[in-house]
Amino acid sequence: MTQPTSPNTSDPSPFLTVRTALVLLAAAVIGLVIGGLTFLGGGQAATATVAGLTASGASVLGLHMLIS
C-alpha cells in the first residue's frame, strides 16, 4: 500500500541552485583549461596549478556577476 502524504510536507530546497552549479562548473572548466595550457606552454606543474586555481577563483567572481 502507499503511504498517505500530508499536504504540509514540502520538498527540501536543493543543495545547490542551477545557477550556482553552472557558475562553479564553468569556473572549474576555465581553471582546467588555463592550468593545462600553462603546463603545456612549458610551465612547471606547481605553476600550472597556481595559474589554474587563480583563474578559476577569478572566473567565479566574473561569472557570478555575468550570469544573473
LUMFI-300633 format. One record per residue: x, y, z negated of N, C-alpha, C in turn. Coordinates in steps of 0.02 Angstrom, whole numbers, padded with zeros to 5 digits. Layout:
- n_xx | n_yy | n_zz | ca_xx | ca_yy | ca_zz | c_xx | c_yy | c_zz
- X | Y | Z | X | Y | Z | X | Y | Z
...
// end
This chain:
- n_xx | n_yy | n_zz | ca_xx | ca_yy | ca_zz | c_xx | c_yy | c_zz
- 00041 | -00058 | 00000 | 00000 | 00000 | 00000 | 00044 | 00062 | 00000
- 00017 | 00114 | 00023 | 00055 | 00176 | 00024 | 00043 | 00215 | -00041
- 00094 | 00251 | -00060 | 00090 | 00292 | -00120 | 00052 | 00356 | -00105
- 00007 | 00377 | -00148 | -00027 | 00440 | -00136 | 00022 | 00498 | -00146
- 00016 | 00547 | -00103 | 00059 | 00605 | -00110 | 00019 | 00662 | -00139
- 00052 | 00699 | -00181 | 00018 | 00755 | -00212 | 00028 | 00817 | -00169
- -00020 | 00860 | -00164 | -00013 | 00919 | -00121 | 00038 | 00970 | -00148
- 00059 | 00963 | -00210 | 00106 | 01010 | -00239 | 00179 | 00994 | -00223
- 00192 | 00934 | -00198 | 00261 | 00918 | -00183 | 00280 | 00950 | -00117
- 00338 | 00979 | -00117 | 00363 | 01010 | -00055 | 00431 | 00980 | -00039
- 00449 | 00986 | 00024 | 00514 | 00961 | 00045 | 00568 | 01006 | 00016
- 00622 | 00976 | -00007 | 00675 | 01018 | -00034 | 00708 | 01058 | 00022
- 00735 | 01114 | 00004 | 00768 | 01155 | 00055 | 00830 | 01119 | 00080
- 00849 | 01131 | 00141 | 00908 | 01096 | 00168 | 00972 | 01119 | 00133
- 01021 | 01076 | 00133 | 01086 | 01093 | 00102 | 01120 | 01149 | 00139
- 01119 | 01145 | 00206 | 01146 | 01198 | 00249 | 01092 | 01217 | 00300
- 01087 | 01281 | 00313 | 01041 | 01301 | 00366 | 01074 | 01286 | 00433
- 01034 | 01288 | 00485 | 01060 | 01275 | 00552 | 01111 | 01329 | 00571
- 01097 | 01390 | 00551 | 01142 | 01446 | 00567 | 01210 | 01435 | 00533
- 01209 | 01416 | 00469 | 01272 | 01404 | 00433 | 01311 | 01347 | 00463
- 01276 | 01294 | 00481 | 01310 | 01236 | 00512 | 01340 | 01256 | 00579
- 01305 | 01297 | 00617 | 01331 | 01319 | 00682 | 01393 | 01363 | 00673
- 01391 | 01409 | 00626 | 01448 | 01453 | 00614 | 01509 | 01412 | 00591
- 01499 | 01366 | 00545 | 01555 | 01326 | 00520 | 01583 | 01279 | 00573
- 01539 | 01250 | 00613 | 01562 | 01205 | 00666 | 01601 | 01243 | 00719
- 01576 | 01301 | 00739 | 01611 | 01342 | 00788 | 01678 | 01365 | 00761
- 01681 | 01383 | 00697 | 01744 | 01405 | 00666 | 01794 | 01347 | 00664
- 01770 | 01287 | 00650 | 01815 | 01229 | 00649 | 01843 | 01215 | 00718
- 01801 | 01221 | 00769 | 01824 | 01209 | 00838 | 01876 | 01262 | 00857
- 01862 | 01325 | 00840 | 01909 | 01379 | 00856 | 01976 | 01367 | 00820
- 01973 | 01348 | 00757 | 02034 | 01333 | 00719 | 02074 | 01276 | 00749
- 02038 | 01223 | 00770 | 02073 | 01166 | 00801 | 02106 | 01186 | 00867
- 02071 | 01225 | 00906 | 02099 | 01246 | 00971 | 02160 | 01290 | 00960
- 02156 | 01339 | 00916 | 02212 | 01384 | 00904 | 02271 | 01345 | 00874
- 02257 | 01302 | 00826 | 02311 | 01261 | 00797 | 02343 | 01215 | 00848
- 02303 | 01184 | 00889 | 02330 | 01140 | 00941 | 02371 | 01177 | 00992
- 02347 | 01235 | 01013 | 02386 | 01275 | 01062 | 02451 | 01301 | 01032
- 02449 | 01318 | 00968 | 02510 | 01340 | 00935 | 02561 | 01284 | 00931
- 02538 | 01224 | 00915 | 02583 | 01166 | 00912 | 02610 | 01149 | 00981
- 02567 | 01149 | 01031 | 02589 | 01132 | 01099 | 02634 | 01186 | 01128
- 02628 | 01246 | 01103 | 02671 | 01301 | 01126 | 02740 | 01300 | 01096
- 02756 | 01251 | 01057 | 02822 | 01245 | 01029 | 02827 | 01260 | 00955
- 02772 | 01275 | 00924 | 02772 | 01290 | 00852 | 02777 | 01226 | 00811
- 02800 | 01234 | 00750 | 02804 | 01177 | 00705 | 02734 | 01160 | 00679
- 02728 | 01102 | 00650 | 02663 | 01079 | 00626 | 02636 | 01125 | 00571
- 02679 | 01147 | 00527 | 02657 | 01192 | 00473 | 02633 | 01259 | 00501
- 02668 | 01285 | 00550 | 02649 | 01348 | 00581 | 02582 | 01340 | 00617
- 02573 | 01285 | 00651 | 02510 | 01273 | 00686 | 02452 | 01266 | 00637
- 02465 | 01234 | 00580 | 02413 | 01227 | 00529 | 02393 | 01294 | 00501
- 02441 | 01336 | 00485 | 02426 | 01402 | 00459 | 02389 | 01444 | 00511
- 02410 | 01439 | 00573 | 02376 | 01477 | 00626 | 02304 | 01453 | 00635
- 02293 | 01388 | 00632 | 02226 | 01362 | 00639 | 02181 | 01381 | 00581
- 02207 | 01377 | 00520 | 02167 | 01396 | 00462 | 02152 | 01471 | 00462
- 02200 | 01511 | 00483 | 02189 | 01583 | 00487 | 02136 | 01599 | 00539
- 02141 | 01567 | 00596 | 02093 | 01579 | 00650 | 02023 | 01557 | 00630
- 02017 | 01500 | 00596 | 01951 | 01478 | 00576 | 01922 | 01522 | 00522
- 01963 | 01545 | 00476 | 01939 | 01590 | 00424 | 01916 | 01657 | 00452
- 01955 | 01684 | 00498 | 01936 | 01748 | 00529 | 01875 | 01740 | 00573
- 01869 | 01683 | 00607 | 01811 | 01674 | 00651 | 01747 | 01664 | 00612
- 01750 | 01639 | 00550 | 01690 | 01633 | 00510 | 01659 | 01701 | 00499
- 01700 | 01749 | 00483 | 01675 | 01817 | 00472 | 01646 | 01846 | 00536
- 01682 | 01838 | 00591 | 01658 | 01864 | 00655 | 01594 | 01830 | 00678
- 01592 | 01765 | 00672 | 01532 | 01728 | 00694 | 01473 | 01743 | 00648
- 01486 | 01755 | 00584 | 01433 | 01771 | 00537 | 01399 | 01837 | 00558
- 01439 | 01885 | 00578 | 01411 | 01949 | 00600 | 01380 | 01944 | 00670
- 01408 | 01901 | 00712 | 01384 | 01896 | 00781 | 01319 | 01857 | 00786
- 01315 | 01801 | 00751 | 01256 | 01758 | 00755 | 01209 | 01778 | 00699
- 01156 | 01812 | 00716 | 01108 | 01832 | 00663 | 01037 | 01820 | 00684
// end
